[in-house]
Structures are given as structure tokens and as C-alpha cells.
Amino acid sequence: MYVCLCKAVTDKDIHRAVAQGAVSMRCLRQENGVGSQCGRCTCHAKEVLDEALQNQSTPVTVDTAPGLGMCYP
């Protein structure tokens, strides 16, 4: 199902991004453009992102060093 119509991003695209290491809405915005135009998709995209993160079988460690702009661990 489409989550972001402006950028044609589906729930499967978000699950795929998480499988490849995306851990935040910032990552989805940078990689897929989710929420970067009208913004109507952000709430649902966040729900799909949270669901995908919960379904991951391996824990994710995120480097939160400020200013690095890194999305992927």
C-alpha cells in the first residue's frame, strides 16, 4: 500500500529500508523522500517504520554522535 503518494513510497519500501539499516524518519526522508513534500504521510510512515523496527530480528545500535548525519549503523 502507498504510504507517501508524493514520492510513491510503499509500506514494502519502508520495510526494505529498515532491513537495509534505516532507523528513523530522518533516514526515510533522506533515502526515500518520505514526508519531504506535503507531509501528510509522516504519521502513517512513522507507524510503518515502528512496526518494521519491531519486526526486526536483530537489535540495532545507532551512533548518535552529533553532526555526522549518519542514518545507518
N, C-alpha and C positions, 0 to 999 in steps of 0.2 A: 504494500500500500504506500502511496506517496505521502511523505511527511512534509516535504518542502516543495511546493509547486513551482516557486520561482526558479529554483535550481535543479528541479527534477530529481530530488533525493528521496529514496525509498527507505522503509524500515530495514530492508535487507542491506542497503548500502551502509546504514549506521551500524548494524551488527557486524558487517565485514570490516568497517573501520575500527571497531573495538577489537576484533580478532587480530587486527594488524597493529594494535597498540594505542588507539585513541582512548583517552581517559577523561575528557572534559568537553564541554560545549565549545570552548576555545579551539580545541583540536578539530572538531567537526566543522567549525566555521572556517578555519584555515585550509583544511583539506577538501571540504565538500561545498563550502559556501552556505551552509545551513544557518538561517537567521540573519543573513547579511543584506537582505533587501527589505522586504516589508515587515519581517519579524513575527508574522502571525504563527509561524511554525515552531517557535522556540519552546513553548510549553510542552507540546507533544514530542518534539525532538528530545527534550530532556528526559521525558518519561521513557522513551525508547532507549536512550543512552543508559539510563539507570537500570532498565531491565536487562540490557545486553551485558552490562558490567556485573550484575548479579549472577547471570548465567555462565560467566567465565569460570573455567575450572581451576585456573591458576591465579593466585593473588598478584596484584600489580603494585609495583613500587614506583613512586613518582618522585623525580628530582624537582624540588620546589625552589631551587636557587633562583633568586630574583634576577630578572633581566636577561635570562638565557633564551626565552621564547621557545623552549622545548615542549613539545606535546607528547612525544613518545619516550617511554622509559628506555 
